[in-house]
Amino acid sequence: MRWLIIFLACTSFYLSSSELSEKRTDLTQFDYPFLLGDWYLVNPFPDEAGNDFVVIRLHIASNYSFAIEIQKYDDTYEYWAGEYIVDRDTLVLGADIDNQQIYNYTVSHNQLMLNGIYFSKGYHSELVGNWTSEAIQGEDILASKVSKLNLTLQPDFMFLFMAESHDGNMAAYQGVYYFEGDSLVLMYEKGEQNSRYSIDEGQLTLQSNDFDMLAVMNRSE
């Protein structure tokens, strides 16, 4: 079937889809998906001389915009936002201005290194957890005779997805995930699944962008 650290793990100050773009984007078409999200650098010694910041948050969006928020030791904030350009190993912040900042980078699904400095990726606390289907709809998913879905989304951006059929057969997929706005992408060895999601009163709704499937899921232990 087609359905398939650093200093501190911080909760993401995620942006809504309307803040990112008025038009819905297909994240699977973005060339560097692991860059997307909120990245944090937490200063372990903010009171030492020369260390005047507590935490830096770098937000990178798929529309090639970025935002930086720096919390200072005196509890004031500095902000910078603009456009960026990127290739396989270079990230340029402020591509739309003369005073650009150029970084060599490496990135994984949950860690970013800029010029030798490590940032940790912030997760969405309401999305992380174990989810079990309450209702499944859609011709494609029902044609696969699926009766139950389980999805585990971990804070380290790893996932485990399991589907059970009416006759007791089980299929399991694991990999990494990323999200932006209301888009959630699960990446596994032989493919990826792109869905829209919403969370309302602790209930997760997933609607596939790739085939006819809608799942309403509740938190489980």
N, C-alpha and C positions, 0 to 999 in steps of 0.2 A: 504494500500500500504506500501511498505517496506522503502520508504524514510521517510524517516520519514515524613579607609583603610590604617591604615598604614601611611606611610609618603608621598608618592608621586606616582602617576600613571605614569610610565615611558614607553617610546616607546622602543620596544625590538630591540636589536642588534642581530637579528636572524641569524642563520647559514644556508647556503644552504645545500641541501641534499647531494651534493658531499663532503662537509666538514664533514658531520656526518658519512657517510659510503658510500662506493662504491656500496653496495648492498642495494636495497630498502627493508625497514623493514615494518612489519605490526604493527602499533602502538597499535592496539587493543590487541595484545598478550603481551604487556608490563604490568607487574603487578602493577606498581605504576604510572599511566599516569599523575596524577595531579602534580607530581614532575617535569615533563618535562618543559623546557623553561628557560627564563632569569628571575632571581629574584634580586630585588634591595633593598638595604638598604641605604637610604639617611640620612646623618647627618644633623639635623636641626640647630646645633650649631658648625660648623666646626672650628670656630676661638677661641673656649674656650680651656683652658689648658687641655691637655690630649686627645683632640679630633683632631687627625691629619689626618683624612680622610674626603673626601667630599661625596663620594658614593662608595658602594661596589656592584659589579655585580657578581652573581653566576649563571653560566650556567650549567644545568644538561641535559644530552643527554640519549637517549634510549639505546645506545651502552655501557652504564655504564662508560662513561667518564664525567669529569667535568672540568670547567675552572673558575677561580676567577680573577677578575680585580678590583684593588683598586686604585681609584683616590685620591691622597694625597692633602693636603691643599696647598702645594707648586706647584701644578699642575704636579707633577710627578706621575708615575704609577708603581704599583707592580703587578706581575702576578704569578699565580700558576695553574698548570693543572695536571691531573692524572686520576686515576680510583677510582670508589667508589663502595661500597656495601651497600645494604639497606634491611631492613625488615619493618614490620608494624609500628615500632616506633623509629627505630635507623638508622641514616645515618652516614656512615664512609667515610670520604674524605681522599684520599691518601692510598687506600687499597693496592697499589703496592709499598709502601715504609714503612720504620720502624716508622717514625714520623707521625702516623695517627692522624686525628682529629675526635673525636666521638661526635655526637650530638643526643640528643633526639629531635624528631620533631613531629609536627602535620601539616597537609596540607589540604587545600581546593582547589577549582578550581582557586582561585586567591590570596591566602595568604599562606605563609609558616612561621612557627615559629621554629627556631633553638635555643634550650636551652633558651627559653623565649624571644628571639629577633625576631621581626616580619619583614618579607620581603614581598614586593609587586611584583606581577608578571607583567612583561613587555609585552605589546601587539604589534601586527604587524599593524602599522598605515595604510598601504595600504590595509589590509584585512578587517579592521573594517569598518562598515557602513551598509547601506541598499542596497540590490541587487535585481534586477528584471530580469527575463529571457528574452533574446532576441531570443534565439533558443534553442530547446530541441531535442535531438536525442537519439536513442536507442530503441530496440524492447521492453524491459521490461517496460520502463517508458511510452512509447507510448501506450502499451497495457493497461495501467491503465487510458488511456484517459485524461492524464494531458495536459492542455493547457498553464498553467502559473505557474511559481515558484517565490516565494519571500523569501529571506533570509536576516535576520538582525543579524549581528555579533557585539556585544557590547564590549567596552573596558574592562568591568568587566568579560569577558569570558562567558557571557550568550548569548543564541541565540534564535531566533524565526524563524521557517520555516513554510511556508504556500504553499500549492499546490491547484490549482484550476483546475477543470475538464471542458470539453467542455460543459457539461450540467449545469454548475454553482455550482456544489457541491464543498465544501471547506474542506480541512483537515489541521490542524495546530498542530505543535509540538514545544515544547520549552524545553530547558535544558541548558547544559553547553558544551563548546567545548574546544579542545586543538589542538595544531599543532606542527609539527616539519618538517623542510625542506619543501617539497611540499606535505606533508600529513596533512589532516584536518579531525578530528573526531568530529562528533556531538553526544553527549550522551543525551538520553532522558529517560523517565521513563521505557519504555518497550523495549529498545534496543539501538543501536548505528549505525551510518552511517560513513563508512570509505571511504574517497575520496582523490584523488590527485587534486591539484589546481595549477593554474598559473594565474598571473596578468600581463596583457600587455596593456599599454596605458589606464589604468583605467577600463579595462574589465576583469572580473573574469570568468575563465573556470573551471568547476568542472566535474571530471570524476569519477564515482563510482568504487570502488574496489570490491563491493559486488554484483552488478548486472549491466545490460547493460543500462547505462545512461550517457549522456554527456549534460551539460547545459552551455550555454554562457550567461553571466549575465552582465548587466550594472548597474552603480550606480543610485539610485533613491533617491528622497527626503523623 
